[in-house]
Amino acid sequence: MKNIFAITNKQQDLFKNNEFAGLSITFINMPLREAARPNVPPEGPGLLAAISERYGATAHIIDLNGYRVVDADSEKRGLPNGRHLTYQEAEDLFLKHLSNVGAQDVVAFSGKITTLRWQEVMAKVVKKHLPNCFLVSGNGLATEIKTGLFKWIPELDAIGRSEGDNIVPLILNDAKLIKDLGLSRALKSSKLSPFYIGEIDGAHRFQYEGDRPSNLNDLPYPSWHLLESDPYGYNLLEDYINTPVWGLAANNSSATPFDMKRSLTTVSSRGCPYACAFCYRGAQGERNYGMRSCDHIAKQVRDYVDKYDLDFIGFPDDNFAVDKRRIKRMVPVFKQYGLDKVRWGTHTRMDEADERIYDMAESGCIYIGFGAESADPNTLHSMKKRGFILKNGLTTKKVNGKNYDFPTTMVTAVENCRKAGIHGNCTWIMAYPGETLEHLKTSVAFIKWQQDFWTEGLSPQSDQYKINHAGVNAKMFTATAYPGTEMWNVVRPDLQHHFDISFDKTGHPVCDDNFHNYVLELDDATKILNNKDGDPVNFGEMPMKTFLKCREHVDSGEIEKILEM
């Protein structure tokens, strides 16, 4: 396979600005966890749409995740934020889209591995109404399943693996050739990209290998104007802007003791250079860390604030504060662009909450979400987080009259945040391989210590006490094994036993019905997985009854009861 990444990093040398004028492409963003209120617009499809427009194509976005319907059914199902569209409603939306914009040459799906069920449904819908379109699936699902996805979604013409910035023009190029020449003549022309891989299950297939541009500053800003009017004329972008990115009203794991009126997000860096055992970034080849410059970020934030009247910006990076020099430069650059009064928040590691967070605070940061996942040294060791979380030893804190040993790095991060005027919060994972009830209790105790820390000196009857207490995240994800991660390899015997998953000689799962059923189970990171017999599964060392009771306490908001077990 010819390597063209060096060329595609300079796409202006490969394709002219209006190379694909006359082509139409629709990006479909798949629904994510139903219980979560959508608060972050789909930056991936927005960015890829902007790249398509750069080369003259007409781009559209159908954001299926942006809809939550509040009705009797959602109330009955206990979904206060509303339900997803039904499959029929999604098809009706797509048909309305086609009636407005006409037939599409390319339809591209964007979705994590959790969206398999929806992609299967929408592939049938798309090919039913557009049998001749070039249908592509990209993002996490395609990256992790690879060519096996053609077996599960036979309607697909192509998959795009890893980051897709540089492959969108290649997809458009191949689609244009096929449209102009017909598939047979296009194959004989030798003009198709080198990503044509031949026939699989009787159909011609393409597998595009993504690569990140060498300079992220060369990328356009997302085409958010495409969300300002859906097929029925509804402004989805305004919904996103009026839904807090973080905060109590967002009702997600990033609880904060403050709120925001109008907010948007933008990713300022990509990837993470570290190797946590549960993280899917390694499976997607995204441990390579890349950053946009402070000037590039500030210009975009200035544009967003002026255009949309925002009071908060979220940077949902995997690891925002890797580079101290960039953090230091944010202070003068944000002031230069008049952004020193704009509040913002982000995600980073707890060992990075050192002197750099004071610069972050000076440039407007008021929130940091930390991926702590556990406060127990044994579990952190299993997660491959020990090198940075445990490097400073342990600090003893008393919680409910009992001494607990917490990683000093975690304690210091929370304390430094308060000193800097930043609300620091943590996300958590329960039932990780090897985790016992006592290990979980240490994490719960750290949550309780945070609640005590942030409410210190406040009257329990005061509104501020209640807000600060609620601003400490007490939600937990259930440990889930995603293909390609180190955790996946650790729990391989469990996967074989509970789900009858088979592996080939290279160690990759065989894309049969058993693996397919497992992936369908991965639609919600908080839920309990059920095995092939419908019985619950946990990858930790807790007895099943204990695990289920702990999960019940977490879901009911009574996490402190775990300390009494």
N, C-alpha and C positions, 0 to 999 in steps of 0.2 A: 504494500500500500504506500503510495507516494505521500511524503510529508509536505504539506503545503502551509503549515502553520506560520512559518516565517514570512510567507507571502501574504497570508490573510491578516497578519498583524499590520500590514500596509495595504489595506483593501482598496485604497484609492488607485493603487498601481494595477490592480487586478480587474476591478469593475468601475465603469464610469458612473457619475452621480445619478444619471437617469437610466441606468442599464436595464432596470426592471419596470419601467413605466408601462402601464397597461395590465400588470399583474395585481391581483388582489389576494391578500392573506388575512385570515382571521385567526387570532390567538384565543384559545379557550382555556381559561383558568378554572381548574377543578375545585369543587367544594372540599374544605378541610373540616376539622372537628366541629360537629354540629352544635355542641353545647357552648362553644366559644363565639362570642360576638365578633364579627369581622371588624378589625380596627386598623389593619395595615393593607393598603392597596397593593395589587400584585406587581411589584417592581420588575420582576423578570419579564413578563409579557409586555409591560410598559416600555422597558428598555429595548427589547427585541423589535417591538413595533416601531420605535424611533429609528432603529438601524435600518429596518425595511423601508421606511419613508425616506431616509437619507439616500437610498439608491433608487428612488422613484416609484416604488411599489405603493399601492393603496392598502393601508393597514387598518384593522379593526380589532377590538377586544370584546369578548363575551366573558364576563367575570361571574361565573356561577357561584363562586364563594361569597360574593358580595350581597347575596340575598338571604334574608331570614324572614319567614312569613309567620306572623303572629295570628293564630286562629284557634279554633276549638281543638284541632288536632295537636298543635304544639302545646297547648295548655294541658291536654290529657297526657301528653308524653313528658311533662315536667320540663319544658324548654322555655323559660321566661323570655329569652332573647329571640324566640321563633325557631321554626324548622327550616331545613333545606327546601328548595324546590323539589317537587316530585319529578320523576323521570318524564312524565307527560308534560309538565309545566316547562321543563328544560327543553324538550323538543319543540314545544310551541314557541318558546323564546328564540330558538335557533331558526325556525321557519319565519318568524316575524323579521328576524335579522336578514334573512335571504330576500324576503319581499322588499326590504328597504334598500339593500346594497347590491343585489344581484348575485349570480353564481360566483363562487370563490375558487381560485386556482389552487390555493394552498390552505389547509387547515392544520394548525399546530396546537397540540395539547401541552399544557404545562401542569405538572403535578408531582407531588412527592409519592413515595411508595405507598402511602396510605390511601391513594386515590384510585387504586386499581379498579374497584367496582364501578366507579363513575366513568373511568376511561373506557371500560368495556361497553357500557351502555351508550356513551356518546359516540364511540366509533361506529356503532351500528346506525345511530341516528344520522351521522354525517354522511356515511356511504349510501344510506337509503335515499337521501335527497341530493347528494353530490357524488354520484358514482365515479366520476372522472377526476375528482380533485386529488391532489397529492397530500396524503394524510400522514402527519408526523407526530410522534410523541417524544417529548424531551423532559429534562429535569430529573428529579430523583428516581422515579420509577424506571425510566428507560436506562438510566445510568447503572442502576443496581441489577436489573434483570437481564439487560443486554438483549441478544438476539432471541432469547427464550420468550421475550414479550410477543414476538410474532405468532407463537403458538397460542397464546392466551387472547391476543387481539389480532386475529388474522386480517382484519380490515386495514391495518397499518401498511403503508408503503415504506416508511422509514422510521428510524429512531435516531435521536440526537443525544449523545452521551456527554456528561460533564457540562462545563459552561458553554453556552451556545452563542456568545457574541459573534464569533468569527465564522460560524457555520450557517447562519441565517442567509447571507448572500449566496452561499453555495447551494443551499436548498432552493432558493429562488431561481438560481441559474439552471439547476436540473429540472425544476418544474417548468420553466419557460421552454427549455429544449423539448421536453416531452409534449408540451402543449402545441408548440410550433411544428414539430416533426412527426409526432406520434412516438410511442414507446419503442417500437421496432427500429425505426430509422434513427432515433436518438441513441439507441444502444450501438448501432453500427457506425455512428458518426465519430466516435472516440472523443466527443466533446463533453460527455458527462463527467462529473467530478470523480475522483478516484475512490469514492465511497460507495459505489455500486458493488454489492457483494454477491450478486447472482440470485438464483431462485431458492426460496425456502418454502416448503409446503405448496409448491406449484405457483408461486407468485414472485415477481421480481422485487427485490428488497434493497434498501440503502441503509447503511449504518454510518452516521456522521460522528466523527470524534472531535469534540469541542476543545478549544484552547482559549486561554485568557489573553486579551490584548496585552502587549508588553507595557503599555502606558494606559492606565484606567482613566486618565484625564482626557484621552481622545474620544471617549464614549459620549454620546449625547445624553441629555436628561430624558427620563421616561416621558412618553407621550400621554400625559394625563388627560389631555383634551378628549381622548377617545373614551373616557369614562364619564364625560359630562352629559352624555345623552345615550341611554341604553335603547334597544329596539323599540321600546314603548315611549321614549322621550324622557325617561327618569334619570336624574343626575345621581349616579352612584358615587361619584367623587365627593359630593357634598356629604353623603352619608359617612364616608370614611373620615372626612375632615371634622365632622361633628361627633364622632365616636372617639373618646379618649384613647390614645395609644397605650398609655399606662394609667394607673390610678384606680381608686376604689370603684368608680363607675364602669371601668373596663371589665371588671369581674374576671380577671385572668390571674396567672401566677405572679404577675408583676404589680402587686398591690403597692400603693403609695398613699401617704397621708395628705395628699394635695390632689387637685383636679386641674383640668385644662378645658378651655372652651373650644378652640379650633387647632387641630394638630395634624401633621403629616410626617411621613418618615422618608428617609433616604439612607441607603447603605454607603458608608464611607470607606469601607475596606472589605476585602473578601478573604475567606478561608481562615484557617487557624494553624499556626506552626506546631501545635502540640498534639498529643496522641492519646487522648482519653479513650479507654477501651470500648465504651458504649457509643461513641460518636460516629455518625454516618459520614462525616466529612472525609475521612480517610477512604471510605468505600467509593466516594465520588471524586477522588483525586484533588481535593480542595484543601490540603494541608499547606500548600504553597500560599504564602501570605502576600497579598497585594493591597496597596493603599492609593487612594486619591489624595492629592495635595490639599493643604488647608485652603489655598486660594480657590481651588476648584469647588470645594465644599461650600465655602463662604459665599461664593457667587450664586450657587444654587439655592442656598438657604435664603439669601437676600431676595432672590426672585420669587421663591415660595411665599415668603412673608408679605411681600408687596402684592402679589397676585391673589393670594387666598386669605389675607388678613389673619395670619396664624399667630398664636401666642406660645406654641410649643413645637419643637422639632425632635423626633425620635431617630436615633441612629441604631437600628437593630442589628449591628454587626455581631459576628461571632466573638470577636475579641478586638475591641476598639483601641485599647491603650497599649498595644505592643511597643510602638515606637515613641520613646520619650521626647525625641526632637520634634515630632509632629505635634504632640500635646503642648509643648512649650510655645510653638509658633502660633497655636490657635488664639492665644490671648491677644497679641497685636493685630493679627489678621481679622479676627471677628470685630475688634474695635474699629479697624479701618473700614469695614463694610457696615458699620453702624449696628452691629448685632450684639453688642455687649449687654443689651437688655432682654434679648431673646432667650427664653429658658429652653434647655434641651436635656436629653437623657440618652443612655446607651447601655451596652453590656460589655463586661470585661472580666478578667480573672481577679481573684481576691489578693493574690500576691502583687498585683499591679496597683493596688490601692495604697500606694506609698506617697512620696512627695508630689508625684504627678497629678494626683487628684485635686490638689490646691490650685494648680493651673487650670484644670478642668472646671473647677468651681468659679474661678475668676472669669472664664469665658462663657459662663452661663449654665453650666451643668448643675442640675438639681436632683438627678436620679441616676443610679447605677444598679443594674441587675447583675448579680454574680451567679455563675453556674457552680454553686457549691456542691450540690447533689447529695452530699453526706457530710456529717461532722465526726464520724467515727473513723479513727486511724486505720482500722483493719479494712473497712469497706473502701476507703480512699486508696489504700494500697492495691486492692483488687481492681479499682477503676483506673489505675495507672496515673493517679493524680498526686501521688505522694511526693514526687520530686519538687513540686512548688508549694503545695499546701502544708506539708509536714516539715519543710526545711528549717523552720524556726522553733521546732519543738511543740510542747503542749502547755496550755495554761489552764489552771483549775478554777472553775466557777461553781458557785453554789446555786442550785436550782431546786425549788421546793424542799429545801433543807438537806439536799443530797449533793455531794461533790461530783462534778463531771470534768473530765479532762478533754478540752477542746483544742484543736489546732490553733496555736498562737497567731498564725497568719490570718485565720478567719476572724478571730476576736479583734485583732488590730485593724483589719479592713473595716469592720463595722464602726469601731471607735473613731478611726480617721475620717470616715464619711461624716459622722456627726460633727466633728470638729470643723470640717470644711463646709458644712451647711448643705451636704448632699444626703439624700435618703438612699441608703444602701439596702438592698434586699437580696434574697437568695432563692434559687429554684432547687427542688429536691427530687430524688429518685428513691423509691422504696422497693424492697425485695430484690436487690441486686444479688447476683451469685455470691454465695458465702455469707450474706448478711443474716444475722440472727436477730431475735427480738431485742436483746440487749444492745446490739449495734444500732438498731433503729431508734431505740430510746435515747441514745446519745444525740442523734439528729433532732429528735423532738425536743430534747432538753435545750439544744442550742436555739431552736425557734422560741421556746419559752424564755430563755435568757434575753433574746432580742426584744421580745415584747416587754419584758421588765426594763430593759435598757432604754428603749424609746419612750417609755411612759414614766421614767424615773422623776419623782418630785411632783407628779400630777395627781390630782384627786380622781379616784376611780369613777366618780359621778360626773366629772367634767366632760364636755364635748371633745376637748383636745385629747384627753386620755383615750376616749373611745376611737377617735380617728387614728391616733398613733398606734394603738393596739391592733386595729383592723389593717393598718398599713404594713404589718409584718406578714409576709406570705406564709401560710400554713398549708397550702395545697401541695400535693405530691404526685408525680408521675409514677406509674408502675414500670419497673424495669422491663424493657422490651428488647429482644435481640433482632437487630436489623442485619440483613445479608451484607457480608463484606467487612463487618466490624470485628474487632478482637473478641468482644463479648459473644458474638455469633459462634466463633470457633470454640470458646470455652463451654458453651451450653449445647454443643453439637449432640452429645448423647441424649440430652433431654429432648431436643428437636426430633431425633430419630424415634425415641420412645413415645412421645406424646402426639407427634404429628405424622409419623411415618415418612419423614423427609429423607430422601436418598441423596447421595453425593457421588459425583463422578470422580475420575482418577485425579483430577486437579484440585479436588476439594470443593468445587462449586455445586450448589444444589441443582438437582435435576428438575427441570421445569415441567413436572407432571401435575396431576390433580392434587396430590397431597401438598406440595409446595404452594400451589395456587391457592388452596384453601387457607394455608397459613398466612399468606400475604393479605388475603381478604380480611383476616382478623386484625390486621395492623391499621385500623381506621381511626383509632383514638388512643393516644398515649397514656390516658388515665385509666382506661378500662382494664379489667381482668381478662386475659386470654383464656379461651376454652379449647381444649384439645380435641382430637378426632372423635372422642366419645361424648363431647359436650361438657366435660368436667373442667373445673378451673385449674389453672396452672400458675405456679409462681416459681421463679428461678432462684429465690433465696433459700436460706436454711431454716426458716420458720415452718412449723407444722401448718398444714393448710388451714385448719380452724383458726389458728392464731393470725395468720396472714389475712384471712377474710375479715376477722374482727378488726384488725388494724386498718384495713382498707375502708371498712365501714365507719370507723372513727374519723378518718381523714375526710371522707366524702360528706359526713354530717357536720363538719366543722368543729368536732370535739376531739381534736388531736391530743389534747392534754391527757385524755383517758388512757392513752397508750402507756404513759408513765406509771399508771396504776396497775397494769397487767402483770 
